[in-house]
Amino acid sequence: MATEFKLPELGENIESADIINVLVKAGDQIEKEQSIIEIETDKATIEVPSNVSGKVTEVLVKQGESVKVGQTIIKVDESGKAETKTEPKTEDKEAKKSEVKTEEKELSPKTEVKEPTKSGPGEIVEFKVPDLGENIESADVINVLVKKGDTISIDQGVIEIETDKATIEVPSSVEGKIVEVNVKTGDKIKVGDILIKVESTAEVPIEKKKSVEAKEEPTREKKKEDKVEELKGEVQEMKPGERDEQPPILRGSAPAAPSVRRIARELGVDINKVPGSGEDGRISMDDVKAYVKKIMEGKAEAVGAGIQKEALPDFSKFGKIERVAMSKIREKTASHLSYAWAVTPHVTQFDKTDITEFEKDRKELSKKVEEKGAKLTVTSILIKIISEGLKKFPQFNSSIDMDKKEIIYKKYFNIGVAVDTEYGLLVPVIKNTDKKNLIDISVELNTLAEKARNKKLSLEEMQGGCFTITNLGGIGGTYFTPIVNSPEVAILGVSRGNYEPVYNKDGKFEPRLMLPLSLSYDHRIIDGADAIRFLRWVCEALEEPLKIFM
C-alpha cells in the first residue's frame, strides 16, 4: 500500500507555502532526507526533505501551486521499508489541539450526550454521535483523538467536529477498550452515526453513575460561573441572542476552531472581538490575521500621523516599464522593515576603531580555522565580541513590550548575521554564541551563509536572534544606518576599513587601518550615553581583543 508524504509543519504561524520546484517524479526511487520539493514561504525559500524511502507512485502537486501544512505531496511505495515519521508529528499536533480544548472546556457546559449504557465487562458498546444542538443534524470530523486499542473513560474527548456554528470536542459516554473506530478526519457524520465500538470494562450501574455525576456537576457549574464572571467584561459586546444560537457545549464562546483560538491567544487577540467572515459569523485564521494587521496598521498610522499616502504616477507615460511581482522573501522584508521603522524610534551612533594590530593577529590565527574548512573573518570575531558585550550591557539583549509596559531581558545569546543573496536579504542566527569558541563560530557562520545562498536554510535557523550584525565592508562604503531588526533593540553595521593618517602619542602621523562601525538602536530602551559606551567597548575590544577573554 502506498504511503502518503504530507507537507510537514513549517514553523509558527506558517500555514501554507508556494511550490517553486518539484524535485521528483512518478517512478523515481527516493531515500529518506532526499529533497522532494522546493517551497517559498513569507520567511524563506527551503527544500522539503522526505521522511520515507521507496518508489514514488504519484506526485500530487506541481510548480506554482500553493500547498497547505498537512496536504499530501507524493505517494510512495515503501516496499516494506522503515515506517514514516509523519504519525508522531500528527500526534504532536493533536496533543497541542487537545491542550487548547482543555482550556475551552472549562468555559463551556457539558455536551448533552446520551447517558452511559449499563454494561458489564467484555460487552461491546456502541458510542454514537450525540445530539449537537438545535437544528444541527451533521458535522465534519476535523480530528480523531483516539485509535483502536486505546482505553478511554467517560467524558474523554473522542473526536473534534466542526458544525456550521462552532467547533466541538465530543466526549465519550462509555468507558473501556476501543475495538473499532468508524470515522476518520474529513468524514461527514450525522447525529446517531456510530463513532466507535468499545469493549466495556464498566461494572458500576447507571444509577450509581448518575449519583456521582450529580455530586460533581455543581462543582463544574461553580467553576464555569467563576470563569464566566472573570471574562464578563470581554463578552459584554455579544448580543443576547448569540449565546442561544450555539450548541450547548460552546454557548458563550466565539465561533472559531481551536487552532484559530490558539493563534489568537498567542498574538494577544481577544477572539470575541474579531469579526468573522464565515457563515453565522464564524471566525477563520484569515479573519484573525486581518484583525491583527488592522491593529498594526493603526499603530503605524499613529506613529506616522500626518503623513498622507500618495498614489503612484502612471510611469508608462514617460517610457517603457516592467512590473515584476515581489518574491515572498522580498514582500516579507518590505513589510517587516516598514513596521520596524514605523514603531521603533531609531538613533544611529557612529565610531571608528583601529584594527591595524587586530588584522595581523587575525591573519595568523586564520590558518587554524582554514584547516576546518572556514575563514576567520571580522564578522565571526565580532559575533564573539558582541556576545560578551551583551552580558555587560543587558539592555542591548532585550525586547520591549509596550502593551504590558515591560522590558524582556533575555538570558541567552543568539547572534543573527545578515547575508546578501540573489533572492533577498536573509538573516541566519547562530545560537548560544557565548558557549562557542571562534573556530566553532567561524565554521557555523560559513555553513549558514552557504545554506542561505543555496536556499537551504530552515526556518528554525532564522529564528531566536537577540542582536544582528550586518557587514557591508566586502562591498564598500564608509557609514550607513541599518534598521533595527524588531523585536531586537540594536543592530551593528560594519563598513570597509581604510588606512588613514592617525596622530600618535609621539606627535607624529602614521598610517593606521581604521574600521567604521554604525550602531542603530531603539531609543525607547537604550539611551544615547549607553549606546556610545557599548560601541566604545566594541571598538576597544577590537583594538585589544585579548581583554574580553581574560
Buried (B, 14 or more C-beta within 10 A) or exposed (E): EBBBBBBBBBBEEBBBBBBBBBBBEEEBEBEBEBBBBBBBBBBBBBBBBBBBBBBBBEBBBEEEBEBEBBBEBBBBBBEEBEEBEBEEBBEEBBEEBBEBBEEBBEBBBBBEBEEBBBBEEEBEBEBBBBBBBEEBEBBBBBBBBBEEEBEBEBBBBBBBBBBBBBBBBBBBBBBBBBEEBBBEBEBEBEBEBEBBBBBBBBEBEEEEBEEEBEEEEEEBEEEBEEBEEEEEEEBEEEEEEBEEBBBBBBBBBBBBBBBBBBBBEEEEBBBBEBEBEEEEBBBBBEBBBBBBEEEBEEBBEEBEEEEEEEEEEEEEEEEEEEEEEEBBBBEBBEBBBEBBBBBBEBBBBBBBBBBBBBBEBBEEBBEEBEEEEBBBBBBBBBBBBBBBBBEEBEBBBBBBEEEEEEBEEBEEBBBBBBBBBEBBBBBBBBBEBBEBEBBBBBBBBBBBBEBBBEBBBBBEBBBEBBBBBBBBBEEEEEBBEBBBBBBBBBBBBBBBBBEEEBEEEEEEEEEBBBBBBBBBBBBEBBEEEBBBEBBEBBBBBBBEBEEBEE
